[in-house]
Amino acid sequence: MKRLCIFVLAMITLLINSCVPDERTSEFVIHGHFTNAESNKVVLEELGVKDLTAVDSAVIDNNGEFTLLNTHDDIGLYILRIGKNNFITLLIDKSEKLQIQADASKMAYTYNVEGSEGSRLLMNYYKHTVKNKIKVDSLGKIFQLSQGLPEFLNIRMELDSSYREIFKDQQEYVKHFISNNPASLASLVVLNKHFGRGYVLSEKEHFEYFQKIDSGLMAEHPNNKHAIDHHERVSKILMQNMERELADEKLQSGKPAPEISVNDTNGIPLPLSSTLGKITLIYFWAGESAPCRKINPKLNKLYKELKNREFEIYGVSLDRNPNVWKAAVKLDGLKWIQLSDQKGYASPLVKLYNLPEELPYFYLIDKEGLILLRGNNSDFEKIEEKINVELSLNN
């Protein structure tokens, strides 16, 4: 009898535990009601860190309805699509029951979602973005229609100004969105979306928003793959910033310019130290860069005037293609020292001299090889003035 009682109790315990839902893994359901569906197939894909994986699909019935489901142990990002370019992004937590309505022919412009807080946040973002994209499209139509008109330049200036206002509005919306939802994966989606010509927020100018999301996600979803990937990205940026700061300390005025020794157009190395005894302008440039090609005539004029006064230009190209580099040297008639390791921005010189993404960039060094001044295209007049001052002092 005692054994029987133990057996019965064990079975009861097993039955009770089997009735308790596993909180780690739960099924979410998407029920959709679409117009203009025409029996299309709708596909649900999970958005991974680097790939998309189809998890379910359904044919939209004659009433425009469909049901999709998936079992997942964590909050995740999903793409709901009809065809290739007709889709919406969803942020779905386990056990959520979503209701989606849309015009199947243009989902992103018409959809409405209920039953998922994360998806609702993304929906609000897309609705705002769609309004701004419509405005941008209108500007594009005006641009096309106005080409060839006598007043086209004035029209283009007005269109550019209008675009900047639209972009600014989008940027402010994204900043506000992230600030209000730093712990949501929706903010991560918004951060990585393009608008117009590029990203709305950049790593360099808006890094604080990258950090806000990182802090929020690490606190709320520390084991989520998207949160972990973003955390690694932010950590990498912080490391790069630290490296730049350390490099920058070594590149202040009065510090010795780091040695450079790369090959000239004939494949012969010519170190920077070979210019000691002259006021030297280190010119980092690229033949494929329009701003560099534009400033080359000014450098030609400067070099022609000063080359016999203990002045040298030490040109270092960041072109990958040697043909582009050598063609630019020939076409622009550049007579000063020309060097390149043909590694582009993979060149170790980029880190060594803490070079920005946009070229040209200059370092002016004295006869002893100490840094006098540095700057970009907009600093050229100041650099030119400093050159003349130094040459006057030394002659």
Buried (B, 14 or more C-beta within 10 A) or exposed (E): EEEEEEEEEEEEEEEEEEEEEEEEEBEBBBBBBBEEBEEBEBBBBBBEEEEEEEBBEBEBEEEBEBEBBBEBEBBBBBBBBBEEEBBBBBBBBBEBBBBBBBBBBEBBBBBEBEBBEBBBBBBEBBBBBBEBBEBBEEBEEBBEEBEEEEEEEEBBEBBEEBBEEBBEBBBEBBBEBBEEBBBBBBBBBBBEBEBEEEBBBEBEEBBEBBBBBBBBBBEBBEEBEBBBBBBEBBEEBBEEEEEBEEBEEBBEEEEEBBEBEBBEBEEEEBEBEBBEEBBBBBBBBBBBBEBBBEBBEEBBEBBEEBBEBBBBBBBBBBBBBBEBBBEBBEEBEBEBBBBBBBBBEEBEBBEBBBBEEEBBBBBBBBBEBEBBBBBBBEBBEEBBEBBBEBBEEEE
